Amino acid sequence: MHKHAEIPYFVEVGEGVLDRVRVFVGKIEVERVVMLSGRTSYELAGRYVEEILPVMESYTLTNPQQEVRKLIAKLSYGDADCIVAVGGGRIIDSGKILASELNIPLVTVPTTASHDGMASPVASFRNGDVFSVFTKPPSAVIADTSIISRCPPRLIRAGFGDLISNITAVKDWKLAKEIDPTDYSEIAASIAVMPAEMALNKTPDLKGLVRGLIMSGVAMSIAGSSRPASGAEHKFSHSLDMLGIGRALHGEQVGIGTIIMEYFHEIAYEGDWERVKEAMEKFGCVTSLKELGITRDEAVIALMNAKKIRPSRYTILDHLNPTKEDFERAILVTGVI
Ligand SMILES: [Zn+2]
């Protein structure tokens, strides 16, 4: 665990805040910005950002994971002093890796809200059974809700699933604390759980959701790991992906995982899976595996396998050690079938 945390210190969320990117870039006095965007995000916001910032080079990435490696090599010898990443998860992840490698500040301009990556210090780059890389967090997040609201609604609903997952992630972390108290941060846990609890109590608007996802990212920076926002429900989603069953969005899989893990937390100690499911339904989230193209048997296999993912991260799955029949019952009782 680290002694102090770097967190984004310039955060703007709301309608029409895109312009504020200029304020931040002026504040840190950078002159040679490298901008990354995707094809759609370039049209949505990138072109405008290019006009208002001292953009030295601009790249539209189609295959970020591969292209970012080439960019690291290319820009290592240049004099870029800031990365601005305009886009969805993959573009922002590329920005994180690039900015960390070059050791320069990163500004994220999310055009979707499908998960909590916009402010987090984690890039989800799959490499064998490694699912994510820890990076520096962005220095600034400019989340213009009038832009984000134009992304497919399915993405925003997935974002709700990723936010709500903090409920079980933090419960898992508290269980782990009993075994290893040094890894636990009460501040990080509170920051992660607060917006998730709020979303359970009252359906958030887009601004509220985005703010929650940003807080999630900040919690991870404080913790120095993804712990406050990733527990057994994330292991389930990673397990689906690893087995080649994951056909849905990260936040969709994680959302259903949260209902299932909350069920187990309710058995073990405390929880209310019905409340989680209801909040998801109210927001329009998918709560059926079938709707995500996942059969019951596949889900059970993924759940059985989930414990093997990142075994050092203690969760409810280690605490209860559910059997195949327990997993089948969980799916049946919660009705996520
Ligand atoms: Zn997540």
Residues whose N, C-alpha, C, O or C-beta is under 5 A from the ligand:
A	BS01	ZN	H115 D162 A229
